[in-house]
Amino acid sequence: MVKKVRSHISQNEQLLFEMSSPGKKGYQLPDLDVPAIDPAAALGGSAVRSEIAGFPEVSEVEVIRHFTRLSTWNYAIDLGMYPLGSCTMKYNPRVNEQVARTEGLAWAHPYQPESLAQGMMEVIAALECALAEITGMDAVTLQPAAGAHGEMTGILLIRAALEKQGNPRKKVLCPDSAHGTNPATAQMVGYDVVNIKSNDLGMVDVAELVKAVDGDTAALMVTNPNTVGVFEEHIVQVAEVLHSKGGMVYMDGANMNALVGVARPGDFGVDVMHLNLHKTFSTPHGGGGPGAGAVAMKAHLEPFAPTPRLKFDNGVYSWDYNRPDTIGRVRAFYGNFGVLVRALAYIMAHGGPGLRNATMDAILNANYIRKGLEAFFDLPYQSPCMHEVVFSDDRQTNKGVKTGDIAKRLIDYGFHPYTVSFPLIVHGALMIEPTETESKAEIDLFIDAMQSIAREIDEDPQMVLKAPYTTRTSRVDETTAARKPIVRWKPAS
Ligand SMILES: *Cc1c(COP(=O)(O)O)cnc(C)c1O
């Protein structure tokens, strides 16, 4: 039986180019009441095209319906729960969008003189201040455009500070539970990456760490809570181990949705960290951006922060470019300003107690799922989880069904898949992050769906292996799809 709980509209759709017919347009202008000019004569022949090859000619209603129909092919956070672990796919309150569209903010120009940009600069100052408070750090830069970009900025700060002391050192340590961007960042900034084993609770093994840290160690890059959803309980001791040898602690703060208002990395020994504003602080993401990877740092790293830095003297904001130790710019202008506005709106709309509640609800929701599914799926780490829970497909593989197959079947139940096969430290991982914005009713539906799939696997694994049944296409060759995509929809013959 092909069980189907919810489905979304799905129609056939031609390419816009195939709908084209010569002379169709989306507008109609009145006849000229002034003399026509020849564009080639006015602009110079080389600036004027005679035609745009293959440009589709379609009516307004065709364009609107085309893109609206295409939008129904996608899953979205505004359709239902999106439990993609590590990505913090929370519902984005509309008030953030409203604020980001405020005329003076939305139409601000980066070349606007400082005297006409005081309001924008105040937004930046207020957000820097709020994030410093939330993280327990001394200074914040909002320039980096995403999480990985923030990591690079942070490790560049560490490198610059160590260089100033006379030796940039050679190694950066990454636990085996690290997000792939961590070792990639260390490598890009010129460090050798050393892998640190986790213990059987899924935490950094302090004994292993002590063995690895020496005078060549620049930093440890640690995600906390880490990618198995577990809080690094020994983080204070971990930081002491690094500091005692002159190294630093970089925290990947992509999982701050589990800490905001509850614990501050600055209080547990972190020197520098990034925040994914598009995750924790609620900007629609997943479609490739834009994002913002704010970097929060302790005072000893601030002299190296990207320029320009915001200054406030005699009631006036200005940009300070005169900073001899800076690593320089990491992005044009001042970062992805629209994302910064959304983050500040989100923080102010919640207030301190509201942010703390959101964190507690995110943790509660993940633990509710952990309890609801632990009788059905293997749970490699037993400790209570933070904002996300990681199962493995251990019990299902003896029927030939893997995490990717379960995820495909979940699509038939009306949910976006969880994160498949990450973190690598858990073989066949199912990484589930509900976030605080899901109601108990929605989470119960999800738990029902997962339990039902587990039963289907016991009864008829072959059926599950052919899922999904309710989508426009079912199983594709994922490598070929990524390398040689065929974007035209072909009706099944
Ligand atoms: C999302 C994520 C990143 C990378 O952030 P981007 O904004 O995608 O560059 C890094 N680390 C962890 C743990 C993440 O979840």
The ligand as an SDF file (V2000), in Angstrom:
LIG
                    3D

 15 15  0  0  0  0  0  0  0  0999 V2000
   25.7770   25.4580    8.1900 C   0  0  0  0  0  0  0  0  0  0  0  0
   27.0180   25.1310    8.9000 C   0  0  0  0  0  0  0  0  0  0  0  0
   28.2500   25.6910    8.5170 C   0  0  0  0  0  0  0  0  0  0  0  0
   28.4360   26.5210    7.2670 C   0  0  0  0  0  0  0  0  0  0  0  0
   27.6220   27.6390    7.1730 O   0  0  0  0  0  0  0  0  0  0  0  0
   27.3110   28.3040    5.7470 P   0  0  0  0  0  0  0  0  0  0  0  0
   26.5550   29.5350    6.0740 O   0  0  0  0  0  0  0  0  0  0  0  0
   26.5430   27.2980    4.9610 O   0  0  0  0  0  0  0  0  0  0  0  0
   28.6450   28.5970    5.0880 O   0  0  0  0  0  0  0  0  0  0  0  0
   29.3520   25.4000    9.2900 C   0  0  0  0  0  0  0  0  0  0  0  0
   29.2700   24.5950   10.3550 N   0  0  0  0  0  0  0  0  0  0  0  0
   28.1120   24.0220   10.7510 C   0  0  0  0  0  0  0  0  0  0  0  0
   28.0850   23.1340   11.9700 C   0  0  0  0  0  0  0  0  0  0  0  0
   26.9440   24.2710   10.0280 C   0  0  0  0  0  0  0  0  0  0  0  0
   25.7930   23.6930   10.4110 O   0  0  0  0  0  0  0  0  0  0  0  0
  1  2  1  0
  2  3  1  0
  2 14  2  0
  3  4  1  0
  3 10  2  0
  4  5  1  0
  5  6  1  0
  6  7  2  0
  6  8  1  0
  6  9  1  0
 10 11  1  0
 11 12  2  0
 12 13  1  0
 12 14  1  0
 14 15  1  0
M  END
$$$$
